[in-house]
Amino acid sequence: MKIGLLNCGGTITESYQADGTIKRLLARDLIALSGQTDWLGYDIDPVDSCDLSFASLCRARDVMRQDRESEAFVMCCGTDAMEDVAYAAALLFDRDRPVVVTGAAIPGGNANADGPRNLADSASVARAMPQGASVLVAFAGRIFDPVSIVKIWPQAIQPFGPETAMRGSIEADIVTLTGSGVVDDSYAELDVADLGARVAIVMETFGSLDGFPDISRLDGIVVAGKGAGGFSAQSEGLLSEAAAHIPVVLSTRCAHGFRVNPAVTKYAYDRAHKLGLITAGYDGLNASKARIRLIAELGRTSRSAKAGC
């Protein structure tokens, strides 16, 4: 299987020089280090993952659409934003060919770098993925879905979790898939111009949402509630007023998002609906991923409105 490597930077591309500077490895360097012979390399945005954007992902998608040789793609990026990159890719990328996201914990220029192994494992996962599956993440012998994956440890050979996000493993080059991509939503028709909605994440600790943003400057808000979406009574007025003007999504500051028992819903969930907050479609998404989805949803609405003019 011919693989296309989409280089979006991260630790896997870092090669520290004697003077302390970092030289970024290019796609051709990563392919050489991993010993692959039938890969096509593309340098999309070889940067720190915190500098990646919707524009980066749309550029990667353009490259994939133009490349008709590759039968699957491996995208590498930094681990700090990998969970967001993987989820956004699952929403925006076409489902015609498998895509696996990976990276490294040890700089690619080191003798003991883990990047080459992760790249090879990702290719194996891509070969095993069923047709039409959404993006998966392969890292340090484990396979994760893009909805539930979170970075649990800032720096570790396997920084991701939780166990419920695992969709398989790679042991001795043998791939065991216990599930495939679980992202049903697709926004592959959107362009980068559609993804400019101004969406803020707000959070409270004790008391009300002090420093609540000016809603006239926003297109949407995601509330990072406590636990299963809890928020204080003092914040109800602010949230109700905001929801009367712009979409306000209830999420959680818990890393794995929340899911609600439909038979016995949490009081905060029902309360949120009475205030006009949105929950449908956002179960299982933490605040960061909920923001990505809301931006995509607003982009689709705007695109449809323009088409109807």
N, C-alpha and C positions, 0 to 999 in steps of 0.2 A: 504494500500500500504506500503510495506517495503521500508524504506529509508536508503541509505548509507550516512553517514556524513563524508566528507573529510575535516579534520582539517588542514588548512594551516595558522593557527595563526591569528595575528592581535589583535586589541583592545578587540574583543569578548573573547579572551582567557586570557586577563591580569587580574591578581589578585594581587593587591598591598599589600605587607606585612608591618608589623609595623616598620620594620627597613628600609623601603623605597625600598626594592628590589621587583622585579616582579616574581611571580610564574605563569607559564603558565598553564592554564587549559587544560586538555586533552579531547579527543573526548568523553570519557565516562562521564566526568564532565559536558560537554556542554549538552549531552543528558539528564543527570539527572536534570540539571537546567531547561531545557525546558519541562520537564515532559513527554517526549516521551517514549513509551514502546516497539515499534517495529522497532527501528533504529539499524543499525550496525555502529560502530564507527571506524574510521581509522585516525591515526595520521600521516600525510604526512610530513609536514614541519611546526611545530608550532612556527613560527618566525614572526618578523616584516615583513610587506608586501614588504618593500624595499629590503629584502634579498631573496625574492622568485625569481625563475629563470625558464627557459625552463625545466631544470632537474626536478624541483618541479612538474611541470604540467605533465611531462611524467611519473613520479612516481605515481601521482594521476590516470592517465589513466591506468597504469598497474594494480593498485588496482581495478579499475572499471571493467576491463576486466576479472580479476580473480574472482570477486564477481558476482555470477550468481543468488544470492538470491534477491538482491535489485532491485526494479522496477524503482527507480529514485534515484538521488543523489543531496545532498545539499553540496556545498563547502563553507566554511567560510574562510575569509582572511581579512587583514587590508584594510581600505578604501583608504589609500594613493595610492595604486597601483591597486585598485580593477578594474578600467576601463581597465587597461592593462591585468590583469589576466583574466578578463571575455572575452576580445577579443581574447587573445591567446588560451584560452580554447575552444572558439567557432571554432577556426581554427583546433585545434589539437585533440579534443575529438571526439569519435564516436557519431553518432546520433541515436543509437539504443534505448537509454533511456533518459528521461528528466534530465537536469542538471540546477540547480539554484544556483547562487552565492550570498552570503550575508555576513554580518559582524555586527559591532556594533559601535556606537559613544561613548558609556559609557563602561568602563572596565567591563568585565564579572563577576568580583568578587564583584562588588558594589550591594547594595540591590536594587537599581532602574535600574539595567542594562537592556538595550533594546535588548540585544542579544537573549534571549529566545523567545521573541515575533517575532523577525526577522526570527529565525529558524523555528518556527511554521508556519509563513506566507509563507516561502520558500517552505515548504512541501506542503502547499495548492496550491501554484502556480505550483509546479511540477505535482500535480495530475490533474491540468487543462490544461496542455500543450499538444498540439497535437503531434502525433507520428512524429518523424523525425525533430522536431524543434531544432534549435541551442540554445545555452546557453542564459538564461535570468538572469537579476539581480533583486532581490527583496530586498527593503530596506525602512523601515519606512512607510509601507503602499503603496509604489509605485513600479511599475514594469518597468524596463528599458531594451532596447536592448543594446548589447555590442559594437556596432559600434559607436553610437552617445553619449553614456553616458560619462560625464566628472564630475570630482569632482570640484564643483564651490566654496564651502566654506571649508576652511581647517578643521574647527571643527564645526559641527552642527548635530543635530539629523537627518536631511535630508540634506546631503551635496551634493547631486547629481542633475544634470540637463542635458540638458535643457528640456523644456516642449516637444519639438519635439522628444526627446528620449524615452518618456514614452510610454509603451505598455500596460498599465492597472493599476489596483489598487487592494488593499486588504482592505476591510472595514468590520469590524465585522465578520471576517473569511469568507467573501464572496469574491471570486476572480472574477474580471471582466477583461478579456483579450481583448484588442482592436487590438492586433497584436501579432505575435509570432516572434521567432528569424529571423533576416534578413540577416544572414551571409551565402551566397551561397558557398563561398570557403571552401574547406575541405582539410586539410593536415594531416589527421589522420594516414597516412602511414609512416610519418616521425618519426624517433627516435631521442633521444637527441643528438646522434653523428652527425645528419644531421643539427643541429640548432646552429652551431658554427660560422656562417658568421660574419665577422667584419664589422658592419654597423654604420657609424657616422651620427649624426644629426648636420647640420650646419645652422646658422642663421645670418642674417645681420641686423644692425640697420640703421645708416646713413653711406653711403659709401659702399665700397666693403667688401667682406668676408675676413676680416683680420684674420690671424691665421688659414687659410684653411688647413685641414689636409693633410698629405702626402698620396697620393692615392696609393702608392706602398704598404702601410701597411693596406689597406682596401679592402673589397670585394664589398662595395656599399656605397652610400651616400643618405640621405634624406635631402632635402632642406626645411627648415621651412620658407617659403616665407611670405611676408606681405599680409594680407587679402586674396584675391583670388589668392595667389601664386606669388605675385609681388616680383621682385628683381631688383637691380639697373643695369644700363648699365655697370658699372665698374666690375660687377661680371660675365659678360657673358663669358669672356675668360677663367676664372677659371672653370666655369661649363661645357663649351664646351670641354675643354681639359680633364676634369675628365670623362665626358660621353663617350669619345672616348675609354676609357680603362675599366671602371667599370659601372654598372648600377647606374644611378642618378635619383632619384624619386623626382618630385615636389610635395610638400605638403604645409602646411601653419602653422603658429604659432597660428592661431585662434583655439580655443579649440575644435570646432565641425567639423573641416575639411572643405573642400569646394566642392561645386557641380557647374558644369558649364552648362550654357544654350547652348545647341548644335547649336542653330540658331544664337546666337550672343555671341560667346566666348570672354572671357576677353583677352586683348592683351598679357598679361603675359603667358597665357596658350598656345597660338599659338607660341609665341616667344620661349617658352620652348621646343616645339616639333622641331623647326628649329635647336636648339642647341643640340638635341639628348636626352633630358630629357624624363622620362617616366611619364605618368599620368594614362594610362589605368589600371583600377582595383583599383585605389587608391582614387577615388572620395569619399568624406565623411569621410576620415580618417585624423585625425590630425597627426602631425609628429611622435609622439610616436607609434601610432598604425600602421602608414605606415612603420616604422622601423620593427615592429613585422612581418608584412606581407612580407616585402622584405627579411627578414631572412628566413622565411618559403619558399618563392619562390626560393631563392638561394639554400636552402637545397634540394628542389625537383629537381632542375637542376643538382646539384652535384650528387644526388642519381641516377638519370637517366643516367648520364655520366658514373658512376661507373658500373652500370648494363650493359651498352653497351660495356664495355671493354672486 
